[in-house]
């Protein structure tokens, strides 16, 4: 009997210890985790981030509560600040662009090599092959080495050209045209190679520039940006040329990641996989063979605009969709840019990307 009572006392003590430990373990998680997004809340990019946050919150039963901060709220408007702030821990999560992180991670310039991916017979399949292949893993490893943990990919889409002058069907049409671009050197070199005059400016300044005729055009993804900002208010010509693509990275600060239990880490990774499918579908709906729209309908999340080409035309835009032969002329004109940037980002990475893309031809 004494032995029984001794065991009972030990069991009771252990139970009390576990009860006391449970709140402490729960308290290790923050009440809110901040997720950074560059564009505004109505963009496909921000909607993708919100989808990720909702999935994580639901599947962890609220243990991991992620709040999305769109429109650059967490980095005071300077997009290139996002990566170092995430690395330092001032930001917990980010759905970041390879473009904005490329100044810190040179390998992320790969998707912005002009017409490397867009000139492929099946551009979307080529992009998927890169992200799932050796070259995608090489990019992820380069980011990890710089101090950010990558959970998964998503997508903002191929960046297409819109102009107030046009249409644009060949490099000569861009001669002397002032095109607003992001500040990455590869964008500036690409448009110079095509005879245009690239102008680096923030988006808020760009809108004023469009209105005042300071710049003649810009490049951004159709579904993710151009439709949401109603680009037809400023430009009447759209050129579908797939010259570069804008993958997104679902990422987290390594210390924040280490604070989650293995079970919750697995759940978050599963949510990132679902987010990749959702984000790609949003960026591609109406631009592929119908797979993206079918997937979004299956989720009950089909967007209001399911035929972006027709919608732009209805709003007064002339939509020009370049043929593979026309795209090749642009690709030939930017060959030197690709060769130079192959040296900068690493021939091994480019070779791996070419092999990944060749696997789906």
C-alpha positions as CSV (number, residue, x, y, z in Angstrom):
1,X,0.0,0.0,0.0
2,X,2.8,2.4,0.8
3,X,4.4,1.6,-2.5
4,X,1.0,2.4,-4.2
5,X,0.8,5.7,-2.4
6,X,4.3,6.6,-3.4
7,X,3.5,5.9,-7.1
8,X,0.3,7.9,-6.8
9,X,2.3,10.9,-5.3
10,X,4.8,10.7,-8.2
11,X,2.1,10.5,-10.8
12,X,0.3,13.5,-9.3
13,X,3.5,15.5,-9.3
14,X,4.2,14.6,-12.9
15,X,0.7,15.6,-13.9
16,X,1.0,19.0,-12.1
17,X,4.4,19.6,-13.8
18,X,2.8,18.9,-17.2
19,X,-0.1,21.3,-16.4
20,X,2.3,24.0,-15.4
21,X,4.5,23.4,-18.4
22,X,1.6,23.6,-20.9
23,X,1.0,27.3,-20.6
24,X,4.8,27.9,-20.7
25,X,5.0,26.0,-24.0
26,X,2.1,27.8,-25.4
27,X,3.6,31.1,-24.3
28,X,6.6,30.4,-26.4
29,X,4.6,31.3,-29.5
30,X,3.9,35.0,-30.3
31,X,0.3,36.2,-30.3
32,X,0.9,37.5,-33.8
33,X,3.5,36.8,-36.5
34,X,4.0,39.6,-39.1
35,X,4.1,38.7,-42.8
36,X,5.4,41.3,-45.2
37,X,4.0,41.9,-48.7
38,X,5.1,44.5,-51.2
39,X,1.9,45.5,-53.1
40,X,-1.5,46.5,-51.9
41,X,-4.2,44.2,-50.4
42,X,-6.2,43.7,-53.6
43,X,-3.2,42.3,-55.6
44,X,-2.9,38.6,-56.3
45,X,0.4,38.7,-54.4
46,X,-1.3,39.9,-51.2
47,X,-4.3,37.5,-51.7
48,X,-1.8,34.7,-51.9
49,X,-0.2,35.8,-48.7
50,X,-3.6,36.0,-47.0
51,X,-4.4,32.5,-48.2
52,X,-1.2,31.2,-46.6
53,X,-2.0,33.0,-43.3
54,X,-5.6,31.7,-43.2
55,X,-4.4,28.1,-44.0
56,X,-1.8,28.2,-41.2
57,X,-4.2,29.7,-38.7
58,X,-6.9,27.1,-39.4
59,X,-4.7,24.1,-39.6
60,X,-2.7,24.9,-36.4
61,X,-6.0,25.7,-34.6
62,X,-4.9,29.2,-34.0
63,X,-1.5,28.4,-32.5
64,X,0.3,30.2,-35.3
65,X,-1.5,33.5,-36.0
66,X,0.0,35.2,-39.0
67,X,-1.2,38.7,-40.0
68,X,-0.4,40.0,-43.5
69,X,1.0,43.6,-43.8
70,X,0.6,44.6,-47.4
71,X,1.7,47.7,-49.3
72,X,5.2,47.6,-47.8
73,X,4.1,48.6,-44.3
74,X,6.9,46.7,-42.6
75,X,9.8,48.1,-44.6
76,X,8.9,51.8,-45.0
77,X,8.3,51.5,-48.7
78,X,11.9,50.5,-49.8
79,X,11.4,47.0,-51.2
80,X,15.0,46.0,-51.0
81,X,14.9,46.4,-47.2
82,X,12.6,43.5,-46.8
83,X,15.2,40.7,-47.0
84,X,17.6,42.2,-44.4
85,X,14.7,43.0,-42.0
86,X,13.4,39.4,-42.3
87,X,16.9,38.1,-41.7
88,X,17.3,40.3,-38.6
89,X,13.9,39.2,-37.2
90,X,12.1,42.6,-37.5
91,X,9.8,40.7,-39.9
92,X,8.7,37.2,-39.0
93,X,7.4,35.9,-42.4
94,X,7.5,37.3,-46.0
95,X,6.1,36.4,-49.3
96,X,9.0,38.0,-51.1
97,X,9.9,38.5,-54.7
98,X,13.1,37.2,-56.3
99,X,13.5,40.6,-57.9
100,X,13.5,42.5,-54.6
101,X,15.8,40.1,-52.9
102,X,18.3,39.8,-55.8
103,X,20.6,42.6,-54.5
104,X,21.4,40.4,-51.5
105,X,21.2,37.0,-53.3
106,X,22.7,37.3,-56.8
107,X,21.3,33.8,-57.8
108,X,17.8,35.2,-57.6
109,X,18.5,37.2,-60.8
110,X,18.0,33.9,-62.7
111,X,14.2,34.3,-63.4
112,X,14.9,37.9,-64.6
113,X,17.4,36.9,-67.3
114,X,15.5,38.3,-70.4
115,X,13.6,35.7,-72.4
116,X,15.5,32.8,-70.7
117,X,12.2,31.2,-69.6
118,X,9.6,33.1,-71.6
119,X,11.0,32.0,-74.9
120,X,10.5,28.4,-74.0
121,X,7.9,26.4,-75.9
122,X,5.9,26.0,-72.7
123,X,6.9,28.9,-70.4
124,X,4.8,28.0,-67.4
125,X,6.0,24.4,-67.5
126,X,9.5,25.6,-67.8
127,X,9.1,27.8,-64.7
128,X,7.6,24.9,-62.7
129,X,10.5,22.7,-63.8
130,X,13.0,25.2,-62.5
131,X,11.3,25.6,-59.1
132,X,11.0,21.8,-58.7
133,X,14.4,21.0,-60.1
134,X,18.1,21.4,-59.3
135,X,18.2,25.1,-60.2
136,X,15.3,25.9,-57.8
137,X,17.1,24.0,-55.0
138,X,20.3,26.0,-55.8
139,X,18.4,29.3,-55.4
140,X,16.8,28.1,-52.1
141,X,20.2,27.1,-50.8
142,X,21.7,30.5,-51.7
143,X,18.9,32.2,-49.7
144,X,19.4,29.9,-46.7
145,X,23.1,30.7,-46.7
146,X,22.2,34.4,-46.4
147,X,20.1,33.8,-43.3
148,X,16.5,33.3,-44.4
149,X,14.6,30.0,-44.3
150,X,12.5,29.2,-47.4
151,X,9.3,27.3,-46.9
152,X,8.0,27.2,-50.4
153,X,7.5,29.0,-53.7
154,X,4.6,31.1,-55.2
155,X,4.2,33.3,-58.2
156,X,3.5,36.9,-59.3
157,X,3.5,36.0,-63.0
158,X,5.3,36.9,-66.2
159,X,6.0,40.6,-66.5
160,X,4.3,42.0,-69.6
161,X,4.7,45.4,-71.2
162,X,2.1,48.2,-71.3
163,X,2.7,51.5,-73.1
164,X,1.0,54.8,-74.1
165,X,2.6,54.4,-77.5
166,X,2.4,51.3,-79.6
167,X,1.7,48.6,-80.3
168,X,5.1,47.0,-79.6
169,X,5.9,44.0,-81.8
170,X,9.6,44.3,-82.4
171,X,12.6,46.0,-80.6
172,X,12.6,48.9,-83.0
173,X,9.2,49.9,-81.6
174,X,10.8,50.6,-78.2
175,X,13.5,52.9,-79.6
176,X,13.8,55.9,-77.3
177,X,10.7,55.0,-75.3
178,X,10.9,55.8,-71.6
179,X,9.9,52.7,-69.6
180,X,9.5,52.6,-65.9
181,X,11.4,49.7,-64.4
182,X,12.4,48.5,-60.9
183,X,15.9,49.4,-59.8
184,X,17.6,46.1,-60.4
185,X,20.5,46.5,-62.9
186,X,19.4,43.6,-65.1
187,X,16.2,45.4,-65.9
188,X,18.0,48.5,-66.9
189,X,20.5,46.6,-69.1
190,X,17.7,44.7,-70.8
191,X,15.7,47.7,-71.9
192,X,18.8,49.5,-73.0
193,X,19.7,46.5,-75.2
194,X,16.2,46.9,-76.7
195,X,16.8,50.6,-77.5
196,X,14.5,51.9,-74.8
197,X,15.3,54.5,-72.1
198,X,14.7,52.7,-68.7
199,X,13.7,54.9,-65.8
200,X,13.9,53.7,-62.2
201,X,11.2,55.1,-60.0
202,X,8.8,54.0,-57.2
203,X,5.4,53.0,-58.2
204,X,3.7,56.0,-56.6
205,X,6.0,58.2,-58.7
206,X,5.3,56.1,-61.8
207,X,1.6,56.8,-61.7
208,X,2.3,60.5,-61.7
209,X,4.8,59.9,-64.5
210,X,2.2,58.2,-66.6
211,X,-0.3,61.0,-66.1
212,X,2.2,63.7,-67.0
213,X,3.9,61.8,-69.9
214,X,7.3,61.6,-68.1
215,X,7.4,57.9,-68.9
216,X,5.8,56.0,-71.7
217,X,5.3,52.6,-70.3
218,X,6.0,50.0,-67.6
219,X,6.3,46.2,-67.1
220,X,4.4,44.1,-64.6
221,X,2.4,40.9,-64.3
222,X,-1.1,41.0,-65.9
223,X,-3.3,39.5,-63.2
224,X,-1.1,40.3,-60.2
225,X,-0.6,44.0,-60.8
226,X,-1.8,45.5,-64.1
227,X,-5.5,44.5,-63.7
228,X,-5.6,45.6,-60.1
229,X,-4.1,49.0,-60.7
230,X,-6.4,49.5,-63.8
231,X,-3.4,50.1,-66.1
232,X,-5.7,51.1,-69.0
233,X,-6.2,54.4,-67.2
234,X,-2.7,55.3,-68.3
235,X,-1.8,53.0,-71.2
236,X,-3.7,51.8,-74.2
237,X,-1.3,49.1,-75.4
238,X,-0.5,45.7,-73.9
239,X,2.3,43.5,-75.2
240,X,2.3,39.9,-74.1
241,X,6.0,38.9,-74.4
242,X,6.8,36.9,-71.2
243,X,10.2,38.6,-71.1
244,X,10.9,37.7,-67.4
245,X,8.9,36.1,-64.6
246,X,8.5,37.0,-60.9
247,X,8.5,34.0,-58.6
248,X,7.7,34.6,-55.0
249,X,9.2,33.0,-51.9
250,X,7.3,32.0,-48.8
251,X,9.9,32.5,-46.2
252,X,10.5,32.9,-42.4
253,X,13.1,34.1,-40.0
254,X,15.2,31.1,-38.9
255,X,14.8,31.8,-35.2
256,X,11.0,32.1,-35.6
257,X,11.0,28.8,-37.5
258,X,13.1,27.1,-34.8
259,X,10.5,28.2,-32.2
260,X,7.8,26.1,-33.7
261,X,7.3,22.5,-32.8
262,X,8.2,19.9,-35.5
263,X,4.5,19.2,-35.8
264,X,3.6,22.8,-36.5
265,X,6.6,23.1,-38.9
266,X,5.2,20.2,-40.9
267,X,1.7,21.9,-41.0
268,X,3.2,25.2,-42.1
269,X,5.2,23.5,-44.9
270,X,2.0,21.8,-46.1
271,X,0.2,25.1,-46.1
272,X,3.1,26.6,-48.2
273,X,2.6,23.7,-50.7
274,X,-1.1,24.6,-51.0
275,X,-0.3,28.3,-51.3
276,X,2.1,27.6,-54.2
277,X,-0.8,26.0,-56.1
278,X,-3.2,28.8,-55.2
279,X,-0.7,31.6,-56.0
280,X,0.3,30.2,-59.3
281,X,-3.4,29.7,-60.3
282,X,-4.2,33.4,-59.4
283,X,-1.3,34.6,-61.6
284,X,-2.1,32.3,-64.5
285,X,-5.9,32.3,-64.6
286,X,-7.0,33.1,-68.2
287,X,-3.4,33.0,-69.4
288,X,-2.9,29.3,-69.6
289,X,-5.0,26.4,-71.1
290,X,-7.7,26.7,-68.4
291,X,-6.1,24.6,-65.6
292,X,-5.8,27.5,-63.3
293,X,-9.4,28.6,-63.5
294,X,-10.6,25.0,-63.0
295,X,-8.5,24.8,-59.9
296,X,-9.7,28.1,-58.4
297,X,-13.3,27.1,-59.1
298,X,-12.7,23.9,-57.2
299,X,-11.7,26.0,-54.2
300,X,-14.6,28.4,-54.7
301,X,-12.1,31.2,-55.3
302,X,-12.5,32.1,-59.0
303,X,-11.6,35.8,-59.5
304,X,-14.0,38.3,-61.0
305,X,-11.9,38.6,-64.1
306,X,-11.3,35.2,-65.7
307,X,-10.4,36.4,-69.2
308,X,-7.8,39.1,-68.7
309,X,-7.2,39.6,-72.5
310,X,-10.8,40.3,-73.2
311,X,-11.2,42.4,-70.1
312,X,-8.3,44.7,-71.1
313,X,-9.8,45.0,-74.6
314,X,-13.1,45.9,-73.1
315,X,-11.4,48.7,-71.3
316,X,-9.9,50.1,-74.5
317,X,-6.5,48.4,-74.6
318,X,-5.0,47.0,-77.8
319,X,-3.7,43.6,-76.8
320,X,-0.8,42.2,-78.8
321,X,0.3,38.6,-78.1
322,X,3.6,38.0,-79.7
323,X,4.3,34.8,-81.6
324,X,7.2,32.6,-80.8
325,X,9.0,34.0,-83.8
326,X,8.5,37.6,-82.6
327,X,9.7,36.7,-79.1
328,X,12.8,35.1,-80.6
329,X,13.7,38.5,-82.2
330,X,13.6,40.1,-78.7
331,X,15.5,37.2,-77.3
332,X,18.3,37.6,-79.9
333,X,18.5,41.3,-79.1
334,X,19.1,40.6,-75.5
335,X,21.6,37.8,-75.9
336,X,24.5,39.8,-74.6
337,X,22.6,40.6,-71.4
338,X,21.9,36.9,-70.7
339,X,25.6,36.1,-71.4
340,X,26.9,38.8,-69.1
341,X,24.5,37.8,-66.3
342,X,25.3,34.2,-66.6
343,X,28.8,35.1,-65.5
344,X,27.4,37.2,-62.6
345,X,24.9,34.7,-61.1
346,X,26.9,31.5,-62.0
347,X,27.2,29.4,-65.1
348,X,26.4,26.3,-63.0
349,X,23.0,27.7,-62.0
350,X,22.1,28.7,-65.5
351,X,23.2,25.3,-66.9
352,X,21.0,23.6,-64.3
353,X,18.1,25.8,-65.2
354,X,18.5,25.0,-68.9
355,X,18.6,21.3,-68.1
356,X,15.4,21.6,-65.9
357,X,13.6,23.4,-68.6
358,X,14.7,20.9,-71.3
359,X,13.0,18.2,-69.2
360,X,9.5,19.5,-70.2
361,X,10.0,20.4,-73.8
